[in-house]
């Protein structure tokens, strides 16, 4: 929303310790606006955001806005215990971003004629109250409706142009990436791995090493009768489709269905796979990429294996003969199956993945002696991309070495590591170490 002069004044007034009320706005008017917002469809279906908004508004109107800190909100609104640590649990920051976005959507739709506006400055948990736009007269509203109809054609044209620009952008990006890869392929290759990466990647670059990266793809079906493609996110195992209740429901509503089809990988996964392939090429290694739905254990058991991308789209991963401490639930939260001192049992991921995500970086003993299994797994494309960047970047691989105290020689150290990723517009912008577990040799299953 565009800031007005009164809005700036309210900010200055708040800094001096007063209530963030614009001139002429009463506490009763703010409370009335609060109830209107909470009864709207967008907030009525979101109990947690409604509780967040009500708590922040009431505390501010009571003159206690300066108490609205991350820890207090975590304990009072999100029922965190006294041991709540804002450094490792970002739930308040994530939900605050969602709340600002939800309020923006509300004032663009149901609340576009409200005379009081409730907003939050970015990075602040103290609400700001200001005057809204005046309610339009029926004549003006009618003219506005006619203008909307008149501009539909222009809007559709703009959308078409925007989609064309997006398609062109990705085509040019992939073309440039492929050009770089071709140049790298023609350039003289190194005879061995950069020593900086040897403690982590050593066995993947051993002489004659076979390396397989297995990536998943979304599973689609087609309805020839309706001429559409269909996907249900819970359907990912091609070996058990017909008996799945989700498939039966799709077939009942849209059938008969053909498939399954695996026509594409998510953009982030594709770029992550490309960067991983480039890393192997630059360091003199070989890597074979295999789609999960066409891969069998027999085809990869004799080499080093890398699982990349979303766990639910990789049926082989569910049968991996290792004990995984960090696992995704159906709600996309991370479940810590063996919590250590100071760790959480559940690491929550926001429903809006354009804020925070996680990835698991794990190294296990392979299916054959001297072979390795590497997991670069996330429930979202930005997480997979962040995982590849983390293990192929000089600075971040030093972090892995320091956290695990990896030696420059000797057998590899096996572990499971959890990392959190800040995301903006589906692009990973920052990766933070959360915790790790070492895997003792006696625990390994072969």
The 8 nearest C-alpha neighbors of each residue, nearest first, counted from 0:
[[1, 2, 103, 106, 118, 3, 107, 116],
 [2, 0, 3, 6, 4, 7, 131, 103],
 [1, 3, 6, 0, 4, 7, 5, 129],
 [4, 2, 6, 5, 1, 7, 8, 129],
 [3, 5, 7, 6, 8, 2, 9, 21],
 [6, 4, 8, 7, 3, 21, 9, 129],
 [5, 7, 3, 9, 4, 8, 2, 129],
 [8, 6, 10, 4, 9, 5, 11, 3],
 [7, 9, 5, 11, 6, 10, 12, 4],
 [10, 8, 12, 19, 6, 7, 11, 21],
 [9, 11, 13, 7, 8, 12, 14, 6],
 [12, 10, 14, 8, 13, 9, 7, 15],
 [13, 11, 9, 15, 10, 14, 17, 8],
 [12, 14, 17, 19, 16, 10, 15, 11],
 [13, 15, 11, 16, 12, 10, 17, 9],
 [16, 14, 12, 13, 17, 11, 10, 18],
 [15, 17, 13, 14, 12, 18, 65, 62],
 [18, 16, 13, 12, 15, 19, 14, 62],
 [17, 19, 20, 13, 62, 60, 59, 16],
 [20, 18, 13, 9, 127, 128, 12, 17],
 [21, 19, 128, 18, 9, 24, 129, 22],
 [20, 22, 129, 9, 24, 5, 23, 128],
 [23, 21, 24, 20, 5, 129, 130, 9],
 [22, 24, 21, 25, 20, 130, 129, 28],
 [25, 23, 22, 21, 20, 28, 26, 130],
 [26, 24, 28, 27, 23, 29, 20, 22],
 [25, 27, 29, 28, 30, 60, 24, 20],
 [28, 26, 30, 25, 29, 31, 24, 32],
 [29, 27, 31, 25, 26, 30, 32, 24],
 [28, 30, 26, 32, 27, 31, 33, 25],
 [29, 31, 33, 27, 32, 28, 26, 34],
 [32, 30, 28, 34, 33, 29, 27, 35],
 [31, 33, 35, 29, 30, 34, 28, 36],
 [34, 32, 30, 36, 31, 35, 29, 37],
 [35, 33, 37, 31, 36, 32, 38, 30],
 [36, 34, 32, 38, 33, 37, 31, 39],
 [35, 37, 33, 39, 34, 38, 32, 42],
 [36, 38, 34, 42, 39, 35, 43, 49],
 [37, 39, 35, 36, 43, 34, 40, 42],
 [38, 40, 36, 37, 41, 42, 43, 35],
 [41, 39, 43, 42, 44, 38, 37, 36],
 [42, 40, 39, 43, 44, 45, 105, 101],
 [41, 43, 45, 37, 44, 40, 39, 49],
 [42, 44, 40, 38, 45, 41, 39, 37],
 [43, 45, 42, 41, 46, 40, 39, 49],
 [46, 44, 42, 43, 47, 48, 49, 41],
 [45, 47, 49, 48, 50, 44, 43, 42],
 [46, 48, 50, 49, 45, 51, 77, 76],
 [49, 47, 51, 50, 45, 46, 52, 98],
 [50, 48, 46, 52, 51, 47, 42, 37],
 [49, 51, 47, 53, 48, 52, 54, 46],
 [50, 52, 48, 54, 49, 53, 76, 47],
 [53, 51, 49, 55, 54, 50, 56, 48],
 [54, 52, 50, 56, 55, 51, 57, 49],
 [53, 55, 51, 57, 52, 56, 50, 58],
 [56, 54, 52, 58, 53, 57, 59, 51],
 [57, 55, 59, 53, 58, 54, 52, 60],
 [58, 56, 60, 59, 54, 55, 53, 61],
 [59, 57, 63, 61, 55, 56, 60, 64],
 [58, 60, 64, 62, 56, 63, 61, 57],
 [59, 61, 57, 62, 58, 56, 26, 18],
 [62, 60, 58, 59, 63, 57, 64, 56],
 [61, 63, 59, 60, 64, 58, 18, 17],
 [64, 62, 58, 59, 65, 61, 66, 60],
 [65, 63, 59, 66, 67, 58, 62, 125],
 [64, 66, 63, 67, 125, 68, 59, 62],
 [67, 65, 64, 63, 68, 71, 58, 59],
 [68, 66, 64, 65, 124, 125, 71, 72],
 [67, 69, 71, 70, 66, 72, 124, 65],
 [68, 70, 72, 71, 73, 91, 67, 85],
 [69, 71, 73, 72, 68, 74, 85, 83],
 [72, 70, 74, 73, 68, 69, 75, 67],
 [73, 71, 76, 75, 69, 74, 70, 68],
 [72, 74, 77, 70, 71, 79, 76, 75],
 [73, 75, 79, 78, 71, 72, 77, 76],
 [76, 74, 72, 78, 73, 71, 77, 79],
 [77, 75, 72, 78, 73, 74, 51, 50],
 [76, 78, 73, 79, 74, 75, 72, 47],
 [79, 77, 74, 76, 75, 80, 73, 72],
 [78, 80, 74, 73, 77, 83, 81, 75],
 [81, 79, 82, 83, 74, 78, 73, 77],
 [80, 82, 83, 79, 74, 84, 70, 78],
 [83, 81, 80, 84, 79, 341, 74, 85],
 [82, 84, 81, 80, 79, 85, 70, 74],
 [85, 83, 86, 87, 88, 82, 70, 81],
 [86, 84, 88, 87, 89, 83, 70, 69],
 [85, 87, 84, 88, 89, 83, 433, 70],
 [86, 88, 85, 84, 89, 433, 83, 342],
 [87, 89, 85, 90, 86, 84, 346, 83],
 [90, 88, 92, 91, 85, 93, 87, 86],
 [89, 91, 93, 92, 88, 94, 347, 73],
 [92, 90, 94, 93, 89, 95, 73, 69],
 [93, 91, 95, 89, 90, 94, 96, 69],
 [92, 94, 90, 96, 91, 95, 89, 354],
 [93, 95, 97, 91, 96, 92, 90, 98],
 [96, 94, 98, 92, 97, 93, 91, 99],
 [95, 97, 99, 93, 94, 98, 100, 92],
 [98, 96, 94, 100, 95, 99, 101, 93],
 [97, 99, 101, 95, 100, 96, 94, 102],
 [100, 98, 102, 96, 101, 97, 103, 95],
 [99, 101, 97, 103, 98, 102, 104, 96],
 [102, 100, 98, 104, 103, 99, 97, 105],
 [103, 101, 105, 99, 104, 100, 98, 106],
 [102, 104, 100, 106, 101, 105, 99, 107],
 [105, 103, 101, 107, 102, 106, 100, 108],
 [106, 104, 102, 108, 107, 103, 110, 109],
 [107, 105, 110, 111, 103, 108, 104, 102],
 [106, 108, 104, 111, 105, 103, 110, 109],
 [109, 107, 105, 106, 111, 110, 104, 112],
 [110, 108, 105, 111, 106, 107, 39, 112],
 [111, 109, 106, 113, 112, 105, 108, 107],
 [110, 112, 106, 107, 108, 113, 109, 105],
 [113, 111, 134, 110, 132, 114, 133, 131],
 [114, 112, 110, 115, 111, 131, 132, 116],
 [113, 115, 131, 130, 132, 133, 112, 116],
 [116, 114, 130, 131, 113, 129, 32, 117],
 [115, 117, 129, 131, 128, 130, 118, 114],
 [118, 116, 128, 127, 126, 129, 115, 119],
 [117, 119, 127, 126, 116, 128, 120, 99],
 [120, 118, 126, 127, 121, 125, 99, 123],
 [119, 121, 123, 122, 118, 126, 127, 124],
 [120, 122, 123, 119, 96, 99, 124, 95],
 [121, 123, 120, 124, 92, 119, 95, 96],
 [124, 122, 120, 121, 125, 119, 126, 68],
 [123, 125, 67, 126, 119, 68, 122, 55],
 [126, 124, 123, 64, 67, 119, 55, 127],
 [127, 125, 119, 118, 56, 124, 117, 128],
 [126, 128, 118, 19, 117, 119, 129, 125],
 [129, 127, 117, 20, 116, 19, 21, 118],
 [130, 128, 21, 116, 115, 6, 20, 131],
 [129, 131, 115, 114, 116, 21, 132, 128],
 [132, 130, 114, 115, 116, 113, 133, 129],
 [131, 133, 114, 112, 134, 130, 113, 111],
 [134, 132, 114, 135, 131, 112, 113, 130],
 [135, 133, 112, 132, 136, 113, 114, 111],
 [136, 134, 140, 139, 133, 137, 112, 138],
 [135, 137, 139, 138, 140, 134, 141, 133],
 [138, 136, 140, 139, 141, 135, 142, 134],
 [139, 137, 141, 136, 140, 142, 135, 143],
 [138, 140, 142, 136, 141, 137, 135, 143],
 [139, 141, 143, 137, 138, 142, 135, 136],
 [142, 140, 144, 138, 143, 139, 137, 145],
 [141, 143, 145, 139, 144, 140, 146, 138],
 [142, 144, 140, 146, 141, 145, 139, 147],
 [145, 143, 147, 141, 146, 142, 140, 148],
 [144, 146, 142, 148, 143, 147, 149, 141],
 [145, 147, 149, 143, 144, 148, 150, 142],
 [148, 146, 144, 150, 145, 149, 143, 151],
 [149, 147, 145, 151, 146, 150, 144, 152],
 [148, 150, 146, 147, 151, 145, 152, 153],
 [149, 151, 153, 147, 152, 148, 146, 154],
 [152, 150, 154, 148, 153, 149, 155, 147],
 [151, 153, 155, 154, 150, 156, 149, 148],
 [152, 154, 156, 150, 151, 155, 157, 149],
 [155, 153, 151, 157, 156, 152, 150, 158],
 [156, 154, 158, 152, 157, 153, 151, 159],
 [155, 157, 153, 159, 154, 158, 152, 160],
 [158, 156, 154, 160, 155, 159, 161, 153],
 [159, 157, 161, 155, 160, 156, 162, 154],
 [158, 160, 156, 162, 157, 161, 163, 155],
 [159, 161, 163, 157, 158, 162, 164, 156],
 [162, 160, 158, 164, 163, 159, 157, 165],
 [163, 161, 165, 159, 164, 160, 158, 166],
 [162, 164, 160, 166, 161, 165, 167, 159],
 [163, 165, 167, 161, 162, 166, 168, 160],
 [166, 164, 168, 162, 167, 163, 161, 169],
 [167, 165, 163, 169, 168, 164, 170, 162],
 [166, 168, 164, 170, 165, 169, 171, 163],
 [169, 167, 165, 171, 166, 170, 164, 172],
 [170, 168, 172, 166, 171, 167, 173, 165],
 [169, 171, 167, 173, 172, 168, 174, 166],
 [170, 172, 174, 168, 169, 173, 167, 175],
 [173, 171, 169, 175, 174, 170, 168, 176],
 [172, 174, 176, 170, 175, 171, 177, 169],
 [175, 173, 171, 177, 172, 176, 170, 178],
 [174, 176, 178, 172, 173, 177, 171, 179],
 [177, 175, 173, 179, 178, 174, 172, 180],
 [176, 178, 180, 174, 179, 175, 173, 181],
 [179, 177, 175, 181, 176, 180, 174, 182],
 [178, 180, 182, 176, 177, 181, 183, 175],
 [179, 181, 177, 183, 182, 178, 184, 176],
 [182, 180, 184, 178, 183, 179, 177, 185],
 [183, 181, 179, 185, 184, 180, 186, 178],
 [182, 184, 180, 186, 181, 185, 179, 281],
 [183, 185, 181, 182, 186, 180, 280, 188],
 [186, 184, 182, 183, 181, 187, 188, 180],
 [185, 187, 183, 184, 182, 188, 181, 281],
 [188, 186, 185, 189, 184, 183, 281, 190],
 [189, 187, 283, 186, 281, 190, 282, 280],
 [188, 190, 283, 191, 282, 281, 187, 192],
 [189, 191, 283, 188, 192, 282, 284, 187],
 [192, 190, 189, 283, 282, 193, 204, 284],
 [191, 193, 282, 194, 204, 283, 197, 196],
 [192, 194, 195, 196, 282, 191, 197, 189],
 [195, 193, 197, 196, 192, 198, 407, 191],
 [194, 196, 193, 197, 393, 198, 397, 396],
 [197, 195, 194, 199, 200, 193, 198, 192],
 [196, 198, 201, 194, 200, 199, 195, 192],
 [199, 197, 407, 201, 196, 200, 405, 406],
 [198, 200, 197, 196, 201, 411, 400, 405],
 [199, 201, 197, 203, 196, 202, 198, 204],
 [202, 200, 197, 204, 203, 198, 199, 205],
 [201, 203, 205, 204, 200, 370, 371, 369],
 [202, 204, 200, 201, 205, 208, 303, 210],
 [205, 203, 202, 201, 284, 208, 206, 192],
 [204, 206, 202, 208, 203, 207, 201, 284],
 [207, 205, 208, 204, 202, 284, 203, 191],
 [206, 208, 205, 209, 204, 285, 284, 203],
 [209, 207, 205, 206, 203, 204, 210, 302],
 [210, 208, 302, 303, 207, 211, 285, 286],
 [211, 209, 303, 286, 302, 304, 287, 208],
 [210, 212, 287, 304, 286, 288, 305, 303],
 [211, 213, 305, 288, 306, 304, 289, 287],
 [212, 214, 289, 306, 291, 290, 307, 305],
 [215, 213, 307, 290, 291, 308, 306, 289],
 [214, 216, 312, 291, 313, 290, 308, 309],
 [215, 217, 264, 261, 312, 263, 218, 214],
 [218, 216, 261, 312, 219, 264, 215, 235],
 [217, 219, 261, 260, 235, 259, 216, 230],
 [220, 218, 230, 260, 259, 229, 261, 217],
 [221, 219, 258, 259, 229, 228, 257, 260],
 [222, 220, 228, 257, 256, 227, 229, 223],
 [221, 223, 256, 224, 225, 227, 226, 254],
 [222, 224, 226, 225, 221, 227, 256, 255],
 [223, 225, 222, 226, 255, 254, 253, 227],
 [226, 224, 222, 223, 227, 253, 221, 254],
 [225, 227, 223, 222, 224, 228, 221, 253],
 [228, 226, 222, 225, 221, 229, 223, 224],
 [229, 227, 221, 220, 222, 219, 230, 226],
 [230, 228, 220, 219, 221, 227, 231, 222],
 [229, 231, 219, 232, 220, 218, 228, 234],
 [230, 232, 234, 233, 229, 245, 219, 246],
 [231, 233, 234, 230, 235, 217, 218, 311],
 [232, 234, 231, 235, 245, 311, 329, 230],
 [235, 233, 232, 231, 236, 245, 218, 240],
 [234, 236, 312, 218, 233, 237, 311, 217],
 [235, 237, 238, 239, 314, 234, 240, 312],
 [238, 236, 239, 240, 235, 292, 259, 218],
 [239, 237, 236, 240, 241, 314, 292, 235],
 [240, 238, 237, 236, 241, 242, 243, 235],
 [239, 241, 243, 242, 237, 238, 246, 236],
 [240, 242, 243, 239, 246, 247, 244, 238],
 [241, 243, 240, 239, 244, 247, 246, 245],
 [242, 244, 240, 246, 245, 241, 247, 239],
 [245, 243, 247, 246, 248, 242, 241, 249],
 [244, 246, 248, 243, 247, 249, 234, 231],
 [245, 247, 249, 248, 243, 244, 250, 241],
 [246, 248, 244, 250, 245, 249, 251, 243],
 [247, 249, 251, 245, 246, 250, 244, 252],
 [250, 248, 246, 252, 251, 247, 253, 245],
 [249, 251, 254, 247, 253, 248, 252, 255],
 [250, 252, 248, 249, 254, 253, 247, 255],
 [251, 253, 249, 250, 254, 248, 247, 255],
 [252, 254, 250, 249, 251, 222, 255, 256],
 [255, 253, 250, 256, 251, 222, 252, 249],
 [254, 256, 250, 222, 253, 257, 224, 223],
 [257, 255, 254, 222, 221, 250, 220, 258],
 [258, 256, 221, 220, 259, 222, 255, 223],
 [259, 257, 220, 260, 221, 256, 219, 218],
 [258, 260, 220, 219, 218, 257, 261, 237],
 [261, 259, 219, 258, 218, 262, 220, 221],
 [262, 260, 218, 263, 216, 217, 219, 259],
 [263, 261, 260, 264, 216, 219, 217, 218],
 [262, 264, 261, 216, 265, 217, 266, 260],
 [265, 263, 216, 269, 266, 268, 217, 215],
 [264, 266, 268, 267, 269, 380, 263, 216],
 [265, 267, 269, 268, 270, 264, 380, 271],
 [268, 266, 380, 270, 269, 265, 381, 384],
 [267, 269, 271, 265, 380, 266, 270, 272],
 [270, 268, 266, 272, 271, 267, 264, 273],
 [269, 271, 273, 267, 272, 268, 274, 266],
 [272, 270, 384, 268, 274, 273, 269, 387],
 [273, 271, 275, 269, 270, 274, 268, 276],
 [272, 274, 270, 276, 271, 275, 269, 277],
 [275, 273, 277, 271, 276, 272, 270, 278],
 [274, 276, 278, 272, 277, 273, 271, 387],
 [275, 277, 273, 279, 274, 278, 272, 280],
 [278, 276, 274, 280, 275, 279, 281, 273],
 [279, 277, 275, 281, 276, 280, 274, 282],
 [280, 278, 284, 276, 282, 277, 281, 285],
 [281, 279, 277, 283, 282, 278, 284, 276],
 [280, 282, 278, 279, 283, 277, 188, 189],
 [283, 281, 192, 279, 280, 189, 284, 191],
 [282, 284, 189, 280, 191, 190, 281, 188],
 [285, 283, 279, 204, 280, 282, 286, 203],
 [286, 284, 279, 210, 280, 287, 209, 283],
 [285, 287, 210, 211, 276, 288, 279, 284],
 [286, 288, 211, 212, 210, 289, 285, 209],
 [287, 289, 212, 211, 213, 286, 290, 214],
 [288, 290, 213, 212, 291, 294, 214, 287],
 [291, 289, 214, 293, 292, 213, 215, 294],
 [290, 292, 215, 294, 293, 214, 213, 313],
 [291, 293, 290, 294, 237, 215, 313, 314],
 [294, 292, 291, 290, 295, 289, 213, 215],
 [295, 293, 291, 292, 290, 289, 298, 296],
 [296, 294, 297, 298, 293, 299, 315, 291],
 [297, 295, 298, 299, 300, 294, 315, 301],
 [296, 298, 295, 300, 299, 301, 294, 302],
 [297, 299, 295, 296, 300, 294, 301, 302],
 [300, 298, 296, 297, 301, 302, 211, 295],
 [299, 301, 297, 296, 302, 366, 298, 367],
 [302, 300, 299, 367, 366, 303, 209, 298],
 [303, 301, 209, 210, 300, 299, 304, 370],
 [302, 304, 210, 371, 370, 372, 209, 211],
 [305, 303, 372, 211, 212, 210, 373, 302],
 [306, 304, 212, 373, 374, 372, 211, 213],
 [305, 307, 374, 213, 212, 375, 214, 373],
 [308, 306, 375, 214, 376, 213, 305, 374],
 [309, 307, 376, 383, 377, 214, 268, 215],
 [308, 310, 378, 377, 311, 312, 376, 379],
 [311, 309, 313, 312, 376, 308, 316, 378],
 [310, 312, 313, 309, 235, 314, 378, 233],
 [313, 311, 215, 235, 310, 309, 216, 314],
 [314, 312, 215, 310, 315, 311, 291, 316],
 [313, 315, 316, 317, 236, 312, 311, 291],
 [316, 314, 318, 317, 313, 319, 291, 296],
 [315, 317, 319, 318, 314, 313, 310, 306],
 [316, 318, 315, 314, 319, 313, 310, 311],
 [319, 317, 316, 315, 320, 314, 321, 313],
 [318, 320, 316, 317, 321, 315, 322, 323],
 [321, 319, 444, 318, 445, 322, 443, 366],
 [322, 320, 319, 444, 323, 443, 363, 445],
 [321, 323, 324, 320, 443, 442, 444, 319],
 [322, 324, 325, 321, 326, 336, 415, 361],
 [323, 325, 336, 335, 337, 322, 326, 415],
 [326, 324, 335, 323, 334, 333, 336, 327],
 [325, 327, 334, 333, 324, 323, 328, 335],
 [328, 326, 333, 331, 332, 334, 329, 325],
 [327, 329, 330, 331, 332, 333, 326, 334],
 [328, 330, 331, 327, 332, 233, 311, 333],
 [329, 331, 328, 332, 327, 348, 333, 347],
 [332, 330, 328, 329, 327, 348, 378, 333],
 [331, 333, 347, 348, 330, 328, 327, 346],
 [334, 332, 327, 346, 326, 345, 325, 347],
 [335, 333, 345, 326, 325, 336, 344, 327],
 [334, 336, 344, 325, 337, 338, 324, 345],
 [337, 335, 324, 334, 338, 325, 344, 326],
 [336, 338, 335, 324, 339, 344, 325, 436],
 [339, 337, 335, 342, 344, 336, 343, 340],
 [338, 340, 342, 341, 337, 343, 436, 335],
 [339, 341, 342, 338, 343, 337, 344, 434],
 [340, 342, 339, 343, 338, 82, 84, 434],
 [343, 341, 339, 340, 338, 344, 434, 335],
 [342, 344, 345, 346, 338, 341, 335, 339],
 [343, 345, 335, 338, 334, 342, 346, 336],
 [346, 344, 334, 343, 333, 335, 347, 332],
 [347, 345, 333, 332, 343, 334, 348, 344],
 [346, 348, 332, 345, 333, 349, 90, 331],
 [349, 347, 332, 356, 331, 350, 355, 346],
 [348, 350, 351, 352, 347, 355, 93, 354],
 [351, 349, 352, 348, 331, 353, 330, 354],
 [350, 352, 349, 353, 354, 97, 355, 348],
 [353, 351, 354, 350, 355, 349, 356, 422],
 [352, 354, 422, 351, 423, 425, 424, 355],
 [355, 353, 422, 352, 421, 423, 351, 93],
 [356, 354, 421, 422, 420, 352, 353, 349],
 [355, 357, 420, 419, 348, 382, 352, 421],
 [358, 356, 419, 420, 418, 382, 377, 359],
 [357, 359, 377, 376, 382, 418, 417, 386],
 [360, 358, 417, 376, 416, 375, 361, 418],
 [359, 361, 416, 375, 374, 415, 417, 358],
 [362, 360, 415, 374, 414, 373, 416, 359],
 [361, 363, 373, 413, 414, 372, 374, 415],
 [364, 362, 372, 413, 371, 365, 373, 361],
 [363, 365, 371, 372, 370, 366, 362, 443],
 [366, 364, 371, 370, 372, 367, 363, 303],
 [365, 367, 300, 445, 370, 364, 368, 301],
 [366, 368, 365, 370, 301, 369, 300, 302],
 [369, 367, 370, 365, 366, 364, 371, 301],
 [370, 368, 367, 371, 365, 202, 364, 410],
 [371, 369, 365, 303, 368, 367, 302, 364],
 [372, 370, 365, 303, 364, 363, 304, 373],
 [371, 373, 304, 365, 363, 362, 305, 303],
 [374, 372, 362, 305, 361, 304, 306, 371],
 [373, 375, 361, 306, 360, 376, 305, 362],
 [376, 374, 307, 360, 386, 359, 306, 383],
 [375, 377, 308, 359, 358, 307, 374, 309],
 [376, 378, 358, 382, 309, 379, 383, 308],
 [377, 379, 309, 331, 310, 382, 376, 380],
 [380, 378, 382, 377, 381, 309, 383, 356],
 [379, 381, 267, 383, 382, 268, 384, 265],
 [382, 380, 384, 427, 383, 379, 426, 425],
 [383, 381, 385, 377, 380, 379, 384, 358],
 [384, 382, 386, 380, 308, 385, 377, 381],
 [383, 385, 271, 381, 387, 386, 382, 267],
 [384, 386, 382, 388, 383, 387, 427, 389],
 [385, 387, 383, 389, 384, 388, 375, 382],
 [388, 386, 389, 384, 390, 385, 271, 391],
 [387, 389, 385, 391, 386, 390, 392, 384],
 [390, 388, 386, 387, 395, 392, 391, 385],
 [389, 391, 396, 387, 388, 392, 386, 395],
 [392, 390, 388, 389, 387, 393, 278, 396],
 [391, 393, 395, 389, 394, 388, 390, 396],
 [394, 392, 396, 395, 397, 391, 195, 196],
 [395, 393, 397, 396, 392, 398, 389, 391],
 [394, 396, 398, 397, 389, 392, 393, 399],
 [397, 395, 399, 398, 393, 390, 394, 392],
 [398, 396, 400, 395, 394, 399, 401, 393],
 [397, 399, 395, 401, 396, 400, 402, 394],
 [400, 398, 396, 402, 397, 401, 403, 395],
 [401, 399, 405, 397, 403, 404, 398, 402],
 [400, 402, 404, 398, 399, 403, 397, 405],
 [403, 401, 399, 400, 404, 398, 405, 435],
 [402, 404, 400, 405, 401, 399, 412, 414],
 [405, 403, 401, 400, 402, 406, 399, 412],
 [404, 406, 400, 403, 198, 407, 401, 412],
 [405, 407, 408, 198, 404, 409, 400, 411],
 [406, 408, 198, 405, 197, 409, 194, 195],
 [409, 407, 406, 198, 410, 411, 197, 405],
 [408, 410, 411, 406, 407, 198, 412, 405],
 [411, 409, 412, 408, 369, 406, 198, 202],
 [412, 410, 413, 409, 198, 199, 405, 201],
 [411, 413, 414, 410, 405, 437, 403, 362],
 [414, 412, 362, 438, 363, 437, 411, 364],
 [413, 415, 437, 438, 362, 361, 436, 416],
 [414, 416, 361, 436, 435, 360, 437, 362],
 [417, 415, 435, 360, 359, 361, 434, 436],
 [416, 418, 359, 434, 433, 435, 358, 360],
 [419, 417, 432, 433, 358, 431, 357, 359],
 [418, 420, 357, 431, 430, 356, 432, 433],
 [421, 419, 430, 356, 357, 429, 355, 422],
 [420, 422, 355, 429, 428, 354, 427, 430],
 [423, 421, 427, 354, 353, 426, 428, 355],
 [422, 424, 426, 425, 353, 354, 427, 428],
 [423, 425, 426, 353, 422, 427, 354, 352],
 [424, 426, 423, 353, 381, 422, 427, 380],
 [425, 427, 423, 424, 422, 381, 428, 353],
 [428, 426, 422, 381, 385, 421, 429, 420],
 [427, 429, 422, 421, 426, 423, 430, 420],
 [428, 430, 421, 420, 427, 431, 422, 419],
 [431, 429, 420, 419, 421, 418, 432, 428],
 [432, 430, 419, 418, 420, 433, 429, 421],
 [431, 433, 418, 434, 419, 417, 430, 416],
 [434, 432, 418, 417, 431, 419, 87, 435],
 [435, 433, 417, 416, 432, 418, 436, 342],
 [434, 436, 416, 415, 417, 437, 414, 433],
 [437, 435, 415, 414, 416, 438, 434, 324],
 [436, 438, 414, 413, 439, 415, 435, 412],
 [439, 437, 414, 413, 436, 440, 442, 415],
 [438, 440, 441, 442, 437, 443, 413, 414],
 [441, 439, 442, 443, 438, 413, 364, 444],
 [440, 442, 439, 443, 444, 438, 445, 364],
 [443, 441, 440, 439, 444, 438, 322, 321],
 [442, 444, 440, 441, 321, 445, 364, 439],
 [445, 443, 321, 320, 442, 322, 441, 364],
 [444, 366, 443, 320, 365, 367, 321, 364]]
